[in-house]
Amino acid sequence: MNAGKQLARSQDIATKVSVVFQTRAKLAQERFVDRVRKAFGENVADLISKPVAPWDAWTQWYNYATDFAQRSVLFWDTLRVRGNNYIKHVSEGMPPVLHFAYDMVLDAREFTPPVNYALVRIVPPEGVKIDPKRRPYVIIDPRAGHGPGIGGFKDDSEVGVALREGHPVYFVIFFPQPEPGQTLLDVCDAERQFVHEVRELHPDSPKPAIVGNCQGGWAAMMLAAANPDETGPIVINGAPMSYWGGAWKEGEGDNPMRYAGGMLGGTWLSSFAADLGNGVFDGAYLVENFENLNPANTFWDKYHHLFANIDTEPTRFLEFERWWGGYYLMNREEIEWITRNLFVGNKLWTGGTRAKGGKAFNLTDIKVPIILFASMGDNITPPQQAFNWVGDVYGSTDEIKARGQVIVGLMHQDIGHLGIFVSGKVAKKEHAQIVSVLKSVEALPPGLYGMQIHESKGSDGKIEYEVEFREHRLEEIVERLNRFKRADERAFEAVAEVSEFNRRAYELFAQPIVQSTSNEFTAKLSRQFHALRAQRWAVSDFNPWLAWLGPAAQTVKEQRKPVDAEAPIRRWEKMGSEIISASLDYYREIRDAASEAAFFQTYGNVFSFYLADKPTVEGRPEPVADPTDLPVVKDALASIDKGSYPEAVTRVGSLLARRGEPLPLARIALKKELLNEYADLLPKLSADEWRRVRGEQDIIVRYEPEKALATLPVLLEDPEDRTRLIALAKPNGRRLAAVKKLAAGE
């Protein structure tokens, strides 16, 4: 490429980056002004025109000052209790914060090689009955700095909804300290043994469903890809599978975590942090990164909410902080594998990561249905990161069908990242319906589906949910999610190259010095004085300067004189709090917009000058203009007159299918019931083989419907097969009963 073309491309990048930044900055300013005006209008505008008598004003201020002082003492006492809880939790070994009792099943610290993971069985609460023959659930929590338990944090949780449906539930926990030398591949192998043990414990049940939260989501996918015959359906919630994905468009919300690897210079920093920790990476750094994403909530909102509602809020606040304040550790090998292969390398979907036996993780090897749950309000795992891997791996809808795969997408409109796992409302609605879906989802024809949950009130006034599926084309979904057709992801290729250079430079010049100066004492000292830990133990009974706080709080509780939240001065306080929150949000939006602009200005130009002429990312399917040119379509059409009874039955089903209509869950359940009822007339195929054959026939019917019908007799050369098919389709006898069932179901 000539220099003139390179400079023109650089100028184009600078122009686009500038336009997007200016738009984001303008929108941030407008949102800030709107929030300030709204805070004034909703809280104090009506007070300005109301004169207050001097004595009343003095009384209001006196009462408010008393209330403010009392709330201050109770607020700091709550933080003292948080600190005490933290110290107690650490002294107990930071056990999982599961709401439910559990029994140890397998402790992987006793495996060869050992890892700091374990499989536990959730003990059903009193009054909840479990059917050991129902599909067991295995829930994998994220190991992203804090401890396990978020999937069973409260009664209304993933664990709770599965238990109430009568399913045995198992939970994958982990311990604070990693075993020496353990790797992520060792962990994956341990999880394989966990799933195998669950199958042994429930031999008469369907294969266990695997639920993965965030980082546990890609762990579940790796597990299913490496052991495709061991697992049942996979549910991954808020799991970043395609790390380079995100939103980049004028007026769109950005995803700051997407740019973190590039702005920090790549993966060398995680190696540096692990070296300072004497070979152990402190998970508090990951939690700190998460907190820094939302400074308004981290530094103000959650504390002011506690302060403003100090008489009712401490229990909920302390419950959450117990989980949020437990920081777990990783080996250097683990964090380096994660950052190099996933955060920066984005290698999982390309087959660039390998299992212990050397075989690459190939996500197309997964044979069971996959449910993807993401949220538009998640700035940790935006929908692009949750869904783009499907387009990367399969490339087309026909590829999904040809492989007999069922992929279901469920989208929440506004819940944040933690809310996907923690929110009781999400558990009672989305997670409960996912459990219902798994009863029948294996009977779905292969393809890509959107799952919709309709909410209504029943005759008794209780909320009722109805689930339906609507089939989509992968090509349409990818285009809708990625407004720039993923051209902005090319800059991340430059990040990977720069990261590799920086990593080697660090290992060559700095790592020997850092490792020689760190030891176990300095590592433990640095961990204890990490800001997130220090703010807990410093405000606790461990601090002798706070010995007065507990007795003072008790006295305040006995003499409490609260002021109503709608009192005039409390409304002024609420307005001030909202302005502070809006200011911090404004800072965040400008910071993130500047970070995004700097990222694309830097790495966009690096890509433009050094990588632009290279082919697209290795492993990503090249788009084709005509779908019939796809190899899977050609192969399917070439076999249009080949096959026997299984192909004939599935082709008839495909020919009779109603396209473009929503598919209610009730109809899928009825279909599964009929499959069991007519088992003697149907081919003896496994569920995944059924889906593979049906997918191939769907492709044939889509592109050659008339020829598909004309060649149907060729598949039925055997007279016995013709007799069976006629008996299956005959409009009398059992078939007539089935038609009545379908009519009633609709």
Buried (B, 14 or more C-beta within 10 A) or exposed (E): EEEEEBEEBBEEBBEBBEEBBEBBBEBBEEBBEEBBEEBBEEBBEEEEEEEEEEEEEEEBEEBBEBBBEBBEBBBBBBBBBBBBBBBEBBEEEBBBBBBBEBEEBBBBBEBEBBBBBBBBBBBBEEEBEBEEEBBBBBBBBBBBBBBBBBBBBBBBBBBBBBBBBBBBBBBBBBBBBBBEEBBBBBBBBBBBBBBBBBBEBBEEBBBBBBBBBBBBBBBBBBBBBBBBEBBBBBBBBBBBBBBBBBBBEEEBBBBBBBBBBBBBBBBBBBBBBBBBBBBBBBBBBBBBBBBBBBBBBBBBBBBBBBBBBBEEBBEEBBBBBBBBBBBBBBBBBBBBBBBBBBBBBBBBBBBBBBBEEEEBBBBBBBBBBBBBBBBEBBBBBBBBBBBBBBBBBBBBBBBBBBBBBBBBBBBBEEBBBBBBBBBBEBBBBBBBBBBBBBBBBBBBBBBBBBBBBEEEEEEEEEEEBEBBBEBBBBBEBBEEBBBEEBEBBBBBBBBBBBBBEBBEEBEEEBBEEBBEEBEEEEBEEBBEEBEBBEBBBBBBBBEEEBEEBBEBBEEBEEEBEBBEEEBBBBBBBBBBBBBBBBBBBBBBBBBBBEBBBBBBBBBBBBBBBBBBEEEEBEEBBEEEEEBBEBEBBEEBBEBBBEBBBBBBBBBBBBBEBEEEEEBBBBBBBBBBBBEEBBEEBBBEBEBBBBBBBBBBBBBBBBBBEEBBEEBBEBBBEEEEBBEBBEBBEEEEEBBEEBEEBEEEBE
